[in-house]
Amino acid sequence: MNSHKHARLTASGRALLCQRVLQQGWKVLSASEAAGVSLRTAYKWLARFRTEGPAGLADRSSRPRRCPHAISIEQHQQFEQLRRQRWPLWRIARHSGCSLATISRCMKRLGLSRLSALQPPVPVVRYERQTPGELLHIDTKRLGRIQGVGHRITGDRTLNRNKGIGWDAVHLAIDDHSSVSFAQVLPDEKAVSCVAFLRQALAYYASLGVRIERVMTDNGTGYKNQFRAACEELGIRHIRPHPYTPKTNGKAERFVQTSLREWAYVRPYESSAQRQAALQPFIDGYNWLRPHSALNHQPPMSRIPAMNNLLKLDS
């Protein structure tokens, strides 16, 4: 262990104290006063040095060598067995004759303080549609407009150049099977913008030879009546998750986070137009070049039959 911050002596200071007494002929009282410690402490270090040599001057743990009242390994195992039978802590304490605090510390070391720890972990269920176009996830993300580099980069909070200049709405779509994505920056998240983005997304996927059959969105106001009517017009089934269950549309949520990390916040932009201009190169790299662990480290376009041939020719 290391000496605490208020320690009067370190290992070298203890050695100096012993040297002054044993080699230089100092009295123990004078050496203790020079070191700023009590006479009892000086005699303690002298006794350790005489018994163990320089090794006895090193720091030691304050833990006692013997602890007669400590619970044994067998008791630990017995407590764990009872806990795994879903016994409450107070019952284990009463059964064993130990205090509740002792049982609590034992269960904390075992990671069994809560009964929920006894439940097996819920397996992660990953779903994936069989073919491209069966399901398209759509989501939006608001980003503050930019007018010059902000205080996060410059460190100057006196310039509120971006205050009150509004927001951009990033609309994003990702195919469930292939993870091929499409994105646009629009002025807002209203129904008109959501419908316009839907039509642009369908046209993009159609250019890849993919026909969209279903669209999943959250329960935002932009995805209600007008959006539903557009889906019916286009022959697409509109799916909305149950309220307060964003994980149902988790692939879109995850793509939003990837976009923020690898596009929106990857470097300081000087204007919203500069950030918007960087969006399409990011999407192209994401679709054609970026390896995905869920796709066996292949880019999303490798799962589009018409585009997979182009990837093979390019490689």
NUFI-684754 format. One line per 10 residues: number of its first residue (from 1); their letters; for each residue x negated, y negated, z of N, C-alpha, C. Coordinates in steps of 0.1 Angstrom, whole numbers. Example, Ala and Ser with C-alpha at 12.3 -4.5 7.8 and 13.67 -1.06 7.14 Angstrom:
BEGIN
1 = as = -132:57:78:-123:45:78:-132:33:78 | -128:22:71:-137:11:71:-129:0:79 $
***
This chain:
BEGIN
1 = mnshkharlt = -8:12:0:0:0:0:-9:-12:0 | -3:-24:-4:-11:-36:-5:-8:-44:8 | -18:-53:11:-17:-62:23:-6:-72:20 | 2:-75:30:13:-85:28:7:-99:28 | 15:-109:24:10:-122:22:5:-129:34 | 9:-124:46:5:-131:58:-6:-123:66 | -12:-113:59:-22:-105:66:-35:-114:68 | -40:-113:80:-52:-120:83:-65:-113:77 | -64:-100:76:-76:-93:71:-73:-85:59 | -82:-85:49:-82:-75:38:-92:-65:41 $
11 = asgrallcqr = -94:-55:32:-104:-45:35:-118:-51:36 | -121:-61:28:-134:-67:29:-136:-75:42 | -125:-81:46:-126:-88:59:-127:-79:71 | -121:-67:70:-123:-57:81:-138:-52:81 | -143:-50:69:-157:-46:68:-166:-56:74 | -163:-69:71:-172:-80:76:-171:-80:92 | -159:-78:97:-158:-78:112:-166:-67:118 | -166:-55:112:-173:-43:117:-188:-46:115 | -192:-52:104:-206:-55:102:-212:-65:112 | -204:-75:116:-208:-85:126:-210:-78:139 $
21 = vlqqgwkvls = -202:-69:143:-203:-63:156:-214:-52:156 | -214:-43:146:-222:-32:147:-236:-34:142 | -238:-44:132:-251:-46:127:-257:-59:131 | -249:-70:133:-254:-83:136:-254:-85:151 | -248:-77:159:-248:-78:173:-238:-88:179 | -228:-91:171:-218:-100:177:-210:-93:188 | -205:-101:197:-195:-95:206:-182:-94:199 | -174:-84:204:-161:-81:197:-152:-93:198 | -152:-100:210:-143:-111:211:-147:-122:202 | -160:-125:200:-164:-135:190:-160:-132:176 $
31 = aseaagvslr = -162:-119:172:-159:-114:159:-144:-115:156 | -136:-112:166:-121:-112:164:-117:-127:163 | -122:-136:171:-119:-150:170:-123:-156:156 | -135:-152:151:-139:-156:138:-130:-151:127 | -125:-139:129:-116:-133:118:-102:-138:120 | -98:-144:131:-85:-149:134:-75:-138:137 | -80:-127:144:-71:-117:148:-73:-114:163 | -64:-106:169:-65:-104:183:-76:-94:186 | -80:-94:199:-91:-85:203:-86:-70:201 | -74:-67:203:-69:-54:201:-70:-49:187 $
41 = taykwlarfr = -67:-58:177:-68:-55:163:-83:-53:160 | -92:-61:165:-106:-58:162:-111:-45:167 | -107:-41:179:-110:-28:184:-104:-16:175 | -92:-19:170:-86:-9:162:-94:-6:149 | -98:-17:142:-106:-15:130:-120:-9:133 | -126:-13:144:-139:-7:148:-138:8:150 | -127:12:157:-125:26:159:-123:34:146 | -115:28:137:-113:35:124:-126:36:117 | -135:25:117:-147:26:110:-156:36:116 | -157:37:129:-166:47:135:-161:61:132 $
51 = tegpagladr = -148:63:131:-143:76:129:-143:81:114 | -139:71:105:-137:75:91:-147:68:81 | -154:59:86:-163:51:77:-156:41:70 | -161:36:58:-155:25:50:-141:29:46 | -138:42:43:-125:46:39:-114:43:49 | -118:43:62:-108:40:72:-104:25:73 | -110:17:65:-106:2:65:-96:-1:54 | -92:9:46:-82:7:35:-68:6:41 | -59:0:34:-45:0:38:-39:13:39 | -30:15:48:-22:27:49:-7:25:49 $
61 = ssrprrcpha = 0:35:46:14:34:47:19:32:61 | 29:24:63:35:23:77:45:34:80 | 47:43:71:56:54:74:50:63:84 | 58:67:94:52:76:105:48:90:99 | 38:96:106:34:109:101:44:119:104 | 51:118:115:61:128:119:74:120:121 | 85:127:117:98:121:120:107:132:124 | 107:135:137:114:147:142:129:147:139 | 136:136:137:150:135:135:154:135:120 | 144:135:111:147:135:97:153:148:93 $
71 = isieqhqqfe = 163:147:83:169:159:79:160:168:70 | 161:180:71:153:190:63:157:191:49 | 149:198:41:152:201:27:164:210:27 | 165:220:36:177:228:36:190:221:39 | 189:211:48:201:202:50:204:194:38 | 194:189:31:197:182:19:205:190:9 | 200:202:7:207:212:-2:221:215:2 | 223:216:16:236:219:21:245:207:18 | 241:195:21:249:183:19:253:182:4 | 243:185:-5:246:184:-19:256:194:-23 $
81 = qlrrqrwplw = 255:206:-18:265:217:-21:279:213:-17 | 280:207:-5:293:203:0:299:191:-8 | 290:182:-12:294:171:-20:299:175:-33 | 293:185:-39:297:190:-52:310:198:-51 | 314:201:-39:327:207:-37:337:196:-34 | 333:183:-37:341:171:-36:345:168:-21 | 337:172:-12:339:168:2:336:153:3 | 345:145:10:342:131:13:330:130:23 | 323:118:22:311:116:31:314:118:45 | 325:112:50:328:113:64:330:127:69 $
91 = riarhsgcsl = 336:136:60:338:150:64:324:157:64 | 315:154:55:302:160:56:295:156:68 | 296:143:72:289:138:84:295:145:97 | 308:147:97:314:153:109:310:168:109 | 310:174:98:307:189:97:292:191:101 | 283:182:97:269:185:100:264:179:113 | 272:170:119:268:163:131:258:151:129 | 256:147:116:248:136:113:257:123:112 | 250:112:112:258:99:110:262:97:96 | 272:89:94:277:86:81:266:78:73 $
101 = atisrcmkrl = 258:70:80:248:63:73:237:72:67 | 234:83:75:224:93:70:230:100:58 | 242:104:58:248:111:47:249:102:35 | 252:89:37:253:80:26:239:78:19 | 228:77:27:215:76:21:211:88:14 | 215:100:19:212:112:12:219:113:-1 | 232:109:-1:240:110:-14:234:99:-24 | 230:88:-19:224:78:-28:212:83:-35 | 203:90:-28:191:96:-34:195:106:-44 | 206:114:-41:210:124:-51:218:119:-62 $
111 = glsrlsalqp = 222:106:-62:231:100:-72:245:104:-71 | 250:108:-59:263:113:-57:271:105:-48 | 268:92:-47:276:83:-38:290:82:-42 | 293:83:-54:307:82:-59:311:96:-65 | 324:99:-62:329:112:-67:329:112:-83 | 330:100:-89:330:100:-103:317:105:-109 | 306:105:-101:293:110:-106:294:125:-108 | 304:132:-102:305:146:-103:312:150:-116 | 318:140:-123:325:143:-135:314:144:-146 | 316:154:-155:307:155:-166:308:143:-175 $
121 = pvpvvryerq = 297:138:-181:298:127:-190:308:129:-202 | 315:119:-205:325:121:-217:317:121:-230 | 318:131:-238:311:132:-250:315:121:-260 | 305:115:-267:307:105:-276:314:111:-289 | 325:106:-292:333:112:-304:330:102:-315 | 323:106:-325:320:98:-337:329:103:-348 | 337:94:-354:345:97:-365:340:91:-378 | 343:97:-389:339:92:-401:348:97:-412 | 353:88:-420:362:92:-432:354:100:-442 | 361:108:-449:354:118:-458:349:111:-471 $
131 = tpgellhidt = 356:101:-476:352:95:-489:352:80:-488 | 344:73:-496:344:59:-496:358:53:-500 | 362:43:-493:375:36:-496:387:41:-488 | 385:52:-480:396:57:-472:400:47:-461 | 390:40:-456:393:30:-445:382:19:-446 | 387:7:-446:379:-5:-446:381:-13:-433 | 371:-15:-426:372:-23:-413:369:-37:-416 | 377:-46:-411:376:-61:-413:376:-68:-400 | 367:-78:-398:367:-86:-386:361:-99:-390 | 362:-109:-380:357:-122:-382:349:-127:-370 $
141 = krlgriqgvg = 340:-136:-373:332:-142:-362:330:-157:-364 | 333:-165:-354:332:-179:-355:317:-183:-352 | 311:-192:-360:298:-197:-358:299:-212:-358 | 292:-219:-349:292:-233:-349:284:-239:-361 | 289:-249:-367:282:-255:-378:269:-261:-374 | 260:-262:-384:246:-267:-381:244:-280:-388 | 238:-289:-381:233:-302:-387:219:-305:-380 | 209:-299:-385:196:-300:-380:193:-289:-369 | 181:-286:-366:177:-276:-357:182:-280:-343 | 188:-271:-336:194:-274:-323:184:-273:-312 $
151 = hritgdrtln = 189:-276:-299:180:-277:-288:174:-263:-284 | 180:-252:-288:174:-239:-285:160:-238:-291 | 158:-244:-302:145:-244:-308:136:-256:-304 | 142:-268:-305:134:-280:-302:132:-282:-287 | 141:-277:-279:140:-279:-264:146:-293:-260 | 150:-301:-270:155:-315:-267:170:-315:-266 | 176:-316:-254:190:-315:-252:196:-329:-253 | 189:-339:-255:194:-353:-256:201:-355:-270 | 198:-347:-280:203:-349:-293:215:-339:-295 | 227:-345:-294:239:-337:-296:244:-337:-310 $
161 = rnkgigwdav = 235:-334:-319:238:-336:-334:249:-326:-338 | 250:-315:-332:259:-305:-336:272:-305:-328 | 274:-315:-319:286:-315:-311:297:-321:-319 | 308:-313:-320:321:-318:-326:321:-317:-341 | 312:-310:-347:312:-309:-362:319:-297:-367 | 325:-289:-358:334:-278:-362:327:-264:-363 | 335:-255:-369:331:-241:-369:332:-235:-383 | 324:-225:-386:325:-217:-397:331:-204:-393 | 339:-197:-402:344:-184:-399:337:-174:-408 | 330:-165:-403:324:-154:-411:333:-142:-411 $
171 = hlaiddhssv = 338:-139:-423:346:-127:-425:338:-116:-430 | 339:-104:-423:331:-93:-426:339:-80:-429 | 335:-72:-438:341:-59:-441:331:-48:-442 | 334:-36:-437:325:-25:-438:333:-12:-441 | 328:-5:-450:335:8:-454:332:19:-444 | 342:26:-439:340:36:-428:331:47:-432 | 332:52:-444:323:64:-448:309:60:-452 | 308:50:-460:294:46:-465:287:35:-458 | 294:27:-450:289:15:-443:285:4:-453 | 289:5:-466:287:-6:-475:295:-18:-470 $
181 = sfaqvlpdek = 289:-29:-470:295:-41:-464:297:-53:-474 | 306:-62:-470:309:-74:-477:312:-85:-467 | 307:-97:-470:309:-108:-461:310:-121:-469 | 318:-130:-463:319:-144:-468:321:-154:-457 | 316:-166:-459:318:-177:-449:330:-185:-454 | 340:-186:-446:352:-194:-450:355:-205:-439 | 363:-215:-443:365:-226:-433:372:-222:-420 | 380:-211:-420:388:-208:-408:391:-193:-408 | 399:-190:-398:404:-176:-396:419:-175:-398 | 425:-185:-405:439:-185:-407:443:-174:-417 $
191 = avscvaflrq = 456:-172:-418:461:-161:-427:457:-163:-442 | 457:-175:-446:454:-178:-460:439:-174:-463 | 430:-177:-454:416:-173:-455:415:-158:-454 | 422:-151:-445:421:-137:-443:426:-130:-456 | 437:-134:-462:442:-128:-474:432:-130:-486 | 427:-142:-487:417:-145:-497:405:-136:-496 | 400:-134:-484:389:-125:-482:392:-111:-485 | 404:-106:-481:408:-93:-485:408:-91:-500 | 413:-100:-508:413:-99:-522:399:-98:-528 | 390:-107:-522:376:-107:-527:369:-94:-523 $
201 = alayyaslgv = 372:-89:-511:366:-76:-507:370:-65:-516 | 383:-64:-519:388:-53:-528:382:-54:-542 | 380:-66:-547:373:-68:-560:359:-63:-559 | 352:-66:-548:338:-62:-547:337:-46:-547 | 345:-40:-539:345:-25:-538:349:-19:-551 | 359:-25:-558:363:-20:-571:352:-20:-581 | 343:-31:-580:331:-31:-589:321:-20:-586 | 322:-14:-574:314:-2:-571:321:11:-574 | 333:10:-580:340:22:-583:348:28:-571 | 350:20:-561:357:24:-548:370:17:-547 $
211 = riervmtdng = 381:25:-545:394:20:-543:397:21:-528 | 401:10:-522:404:9:-508:419:14:-506 | 420:23:-496:433:29:-493:439:23:-480 | 431:21:-470:436:16:-457:426:4:-453 | 432:-5:-445:424:-16:-440:428:-16:-425 | 417:-17:-416:419:-18:-402:414:-32:-398 | 422:-39:-390:418:-52:-385:422:-52:-370 | 418:-63:-363:423:-65:-349:436:-71:-349 | 441:-76:-338:454:-81:-336:454:-96:-337 | 445:-102:-344:444:-117:-345:456:-122:-353 $
221 = tgyknqfraa = 458:-135:-351:470:-142:-358:468:-142:-373 | 456:-141:-378:454:-142:-392:457:-129:-399 | 460:-118:-391:462:-105:-397:477:-100:-394 | 486:-110:-394:500:-106:-392:508:-106:-404 | 519:-114:-404:529:-113:-415:524:-114:-429 | 517:-126:-431:512:-128:-445:502:-118:-449 | 493:-114:-440:483:-104:-444:490:-91:-446 | 499:-87:-438:506:-74:-440:514:-74:-454 | 520:-86:-457:526:-86:-470:517:-85:-482 | 505:-90:-480:494:-89:-491:490:-75:-492 $
231 = ceelgirhir = 489:-67:-481:485:-53:-481:496:-45:-488 | 508:-48:-486:519:-41:-492:519:-44:-507 | 516:-56:-511:515:-60:-525:504:-52:-532 | 493:-51:-525:481:-44:-531:481:-29:-530 | 492:-24:-523:493:-9:-521:483:-4:-511 | 481:-11:-501:471:-7:-490:479:-6:-477 | 475:4:-470:481:6:-456:473:-2:-446 | 480:-11:-438:474:-19:-428:475:-12:-415 | 463:-10:-409:462:-4:-395:457:-14:-385 | 464:-15:-374:460:-23:-363:459:-15:-350 $
241 = phpytpktng = 448:-17:-343:446:-9:-330:456:-13:-319 | 457:-5:-309:464:-9:-297:458:-21:-291 | 466:-30:-284:460:-42:-278:449:-38:-267 | 439:-46:-267:428:-45:-257:420:-32:-259 | 419:-27:-271:410:-15:-275:402:-19:-287 | 392:-28:-285:383:-32:-296:375:-20:-301 | 373:-10:-293:364:1:-298:371:8:-310 | 384:7:-311:390:14:-323:385:8:-336 | 382:-5:-336:376:-11:-348:361:-13:-345 | 355:-3:-339:341:-5:-334:331:-7:-345 $
251 = kaerfvqtsl = 333:-1:-357:323:-2:-367:322:-17:-372 | 334:-23:-373:334:-38:-376:327:-46:-365 | 330:-43:-353:324:-50:-341:309:-48:-341 | 304:-36:-345:290:-33:-345:283:-41:-357 | 290:-41:-368:285:-48:-379:284:-64:-376 | 293:-69:-369:293:-83:-365:280:-85:-357 | 277:-77:-347:265:-79:-339:252:-77:-348 | 252:-68:-357:240:-67:-366:239:-79:-374 | 250:-85:-379:249:-97:-387:243:-108:-379 | 248:-110:-367:243:-121:-359:228:-119:-356 $
261 = rewayvrpye = 223:-107:-354:209:-105:-350:200:-106:-362 | 205:-101:-374:196:-100:-385:198:-111:-396 | 209:-119:-394:211:-130:-403:214:-143:-396 | 224:-144:-388:228:-157:-383:217:-163:-373 | 211:-154:-365:202:-159:-355:187:-155:-358 | 185:-150:-370:171:-145:-372:161:-155:-374 | 165:-168:-377:155:-179:-379:163:-192:-377 | 156:-203:-374:163:-216:-372:167:-222:-386 | 180:-223:-388:185:-230:-400:187:-245:-397 | 184:-252:-408:186:-267:-407:199:-272:-410 $
271 = ssaqrqaalq = 208:-263:-416:221:-267:-420:230:-255:-422 | 243:-257:-421:252:-246:-423:251:-240:-437 | 248:-249:-447:247:-245:-461:235:-236:-462 | 224:-239:-455:212:-230:-456:215:-216:-450 | 222:-216:-439:226:-204:-433:235:-196:-442 | 245:-202:-448:254:-196:-457:247:-190:-469 | 237:-197:-474:229:-192:-486:221:-180:-483 | 218:-178:-470:210:-166:-466:219:-154:-464 | 233:-156:-464:242:-144:-461:241:-134:-472 | 242:-137:-484:243:-127:-495:230:-119:-496 $
281 = pfidgynwlr = 218:-125:-495:206:-117:-495:205:-107:-483 | 211:-111:-472:212:-102:-461:221:-90:-464 | 233:-93:-470:242:-82:-473:236:-73:-484 | 229:-79:-494:223:-70:-504:212:-61:-498 | 204:-67:-489:194:-58:-483:200:-48:-474 | 211:-52:-467:218:-42:-458:224:-31:-466 | 230:-33:-477:236:-23:-485:226:-14:-493 | 216:-21:-499:207:-13:-508:194:-9:-502 | 189:-15:-492:175:-12:-487:175:-8:-473 | 183:-13:-464:182:-10:-450:186:4:-446 $
291 = phsalnhqpp = 177:12:-440:180:26:-437:189:26:-424 | 199:35:-424:208:37:-413:206:50:-407 | 205:50:-394:203:63:-387:216:72:-388 | 228:66:-389:240:74:-390:241:80:-404 | 233:75:-414:233:80:-427:221:88:-431 | 215:94:-421:202:102:-422:191:93:-428 | 191:80:-423:181:70:-426:181:67:-441 | 192:67:-447:194:63:-461:202:50:-461 | 201:42:-471:209:29:-472:223:33:-476 | 233:24:-472:247:27:-475:250:30:-489 $
301 = msripamnnl = 244:24:-499:247:26:-513:244:41:-517 | 237:48:-509:234:62:-512:246:70:-511 | 257:65:-505:269:73:-503:280:68:-513 | 277:59:-522:286:55:-533:281:63:-545 | 290:72:-550:285:80:-561:280:73:-573 | 287:62:-577:283:55:-589:270:47:-587 | 267:43:-575:255:35:-572:244:44:-568 | 246:56:-563:236:65:-559:226:68:-571 | 232:69:-583:223:72:-594:213:60:-596 | 218:48:-594:209:36:-596:198:37:-585 $
311 = lklds = 201:41:-573:191:42:-563:180:52:-567 | 184:63:-572:175:73:-577:166:68:-588 | 172:61:-597:164:56:-608:154:45:-603 | 159:37:-593:150:26:-588:138:32:-580 | 141:43:-573:130:49:-565:121:57:-574 $
***
